[in-house]
């Protein structure tokens, strides 16, 4: 039975941002399993570099929705039918904040609300995006050990040369945890294309001491 999991960057991002396609699968995986969690030091740095830009992209999605709302037919007091139509008609599927917006309308909007009050609440939602991600990250890091590898494992790296370097490096980091700690460990990813598909999973398991490579990706 697996005792620990090593997380790639995508899993950390997906957990912290609920608008990520893979959020709910990663949330379930991280919160319902009681095993040790590891992140590599470079994954932590990559996450911290990407967090502000992703938060701004999602906040921009909410601000774009506000712009559409202001320029729509809706005015004055809205009832539940109006807000339902607003949600259906004014939230583009490609909007980076679509999940947050749909949940907002379903769970936080009363049956009757003035348009100006709705816009005010949407602005608050946009402001909260980064803070929510920070809080999720802080929770994740309280459960996760940030791992720094000193051994290069050049033979294993060469054997995994078909795998892109960033993903290969995570495989080596995860292997190093096993070598140093002796734990039964799996690698969790939302990037099955480079770590699971086309025989990559079998290659990794054959060349490292990993128990498994687990995809948490939601495939279309």
N, C-alpha and C positions, 0 to 999 in steps of 0.2 A: 504494500500500500504506500502511495506517495506521502512523504512527510513534509515536503517543501515545494514551493513554486518560485520560479524565476520569471520576472515580468519583463516583456519588451516595452518600448516607449508607448506604442499604440494602446496597450492595455491600461497603462497609467493615465493617458489622456482620455481614453474612453470612460474610465471610471469617474474622473473628475468633472467631465463635461457631459451633462445629460442630453445635449443635442447631438452628441456623437452617435452615429448609427449603431455602434456596438455597446453603448452604455449599459443597457439593462442586463445583457449577458455577462459583462465584466463585473457589474455590481453584484450580481448573484454569485458569481465565482469567488469574488474576494470576501464577501460578507458571510457566505454560508459555509465556507470551508475553513477548518481550524488548523491549517498547516502554516509553517513558517514561510515568510515572503521575503524575496530578495529583489533588489534593483541594482544594476551596475552604476558606478559613479558617473559614467558618461551618459547613461540613460537619464539620470537625475538632471544633469546639466542640460541635455537636449529638451527635457520636459520644461524646465524653468525658462529656457529661451523661447519656447513656443507658446507657453501659457498666456502671456499678455496679448499676443496677436490673435490667438483663437478667441479669447474673451472679447476682444474688440470686434472681431468678425461677427460673433453672435449678437453682441449689442447693436451693431449696425443693422442686423436683420430686424431687430425689434424697432429700431428707429425708422427703418424703411416701411415697416407695417404702420407705424404712427403716421408717416407721410401719406400713405395710401388712405388711411382712415380719415385724415383731415380733408382729403380731396374726394371723398366718397359722398354718397347721397345721405349718409347717416348724420343726424344732428339732434340736438335736444336730448330728451330722455329716450333711452333704448330699453326695450323689454327683452325677455329671454329669446324670443324669435329673432329679434334684430341682432343680438350678439352671436347667436348661432349662425346666422347668415354671414355676419362679419367674419367669423372664424372660417367658414367654408369658402367665402368668396375672396377674401383679402389676404389669406396666408398661402403664398406660393410654396409648392412642394420643394422648390430649390432654395427656399429661404433658410439660411444657416441656423435660425432660431425657431424653426417650425415646431420642434418638440416642446420647447419652453412656452411658445405662444399657445399651442393647442391645450397644454395642461393648465395654463393660466386661465383661458376662457372656460374650461370645464370645471375648474376647482376654486377659482378665486374671484369670479365675477358674479355679483348678485343678480337676481331676476330683473331688477330695474336699476339702471345707472345712467347718469348724465355722460354725454360724450366727453366733456372736459375732464370729468373724474376718471373715466376709463383711460384717457390719454395720460393723466397724471400717474395712474397705477402702472401703466406700461413703461413710463419713464423710470419709475422705481425698479421695475423688473430689469430693465437694461442696465441700471447702475449696479444691481446685485449680482450680475453674471460673474464678474471676476471674483467677487468676495466668496460666492458659493464654491467656485473652483478652488480657491485658496483653502477654504475650510475642508473640502474633500481631500485635497492634497495633504493637508496637515494630518487628517485622520489616517490616510494611507501610510504616511511616513512614520506614524507612531507604531504601526504594525510591521514595517518593512525595514530590513537591514540593507544599507547601501554598501555594496561590495566593490572592493578595489582589487583587481587581479595583478599579480607581479610576474607570473610565469607566462611565456608566450605560446607554449604548446604548438610549436611550429609544424610538427608532423600532422597533428590533427587539423591545423589550419590549412595545410596543403591538401589534405584529403577532402576538405570541405570547400575547395576553391571555386566550385560551381555556384556557391551561395554568395550573394553580395556581401561586401565586407562588413557593413553595419550589422547585418543579421548574423554573419559568421562570428563576429566579435562577441555577440550576446551568447551564442552557443558555447564559445570558449569560456566566457565568464561563468555560465551556469555549470559547465564541467568542472571549473576550478572550485566552486563551492563544494561539489561532491568530493573532490580530491582532498580538500582541506577539512571538511566537516563530516564526511561520511554519510550524509543524508540521502535518502531516496528522493530524488528531485525531478520535477518535470518543468518544461519551458512552456509558458503561456504566451500566446501571440494573437494579434488580429491581422496578421499578414501571412495567410496560408500560402499565398502564391510563391513565396521565397523560402518558406520553412516547412511546409507540409506537402503541397502538391507535387506532382511529377516525380515522385520518388525521393524528394528531399527529406521527408520525415524519416524514411528508412535509412537514408544515408547518414543522417545525424545520429540516429540511435545506434547505427553500426560503428560509428567512429568515436562516440563519446560515451560517458557513463550515464547519460540521461535516461530516466524511466520512460518518458513520453514527451511528445511535442503536441500541445493541446491548442486547437484553434477555437477562439471565442468570437470569430468573425460572423457577422450576419450576412449571408450571401443572398444576392438578389436572384 
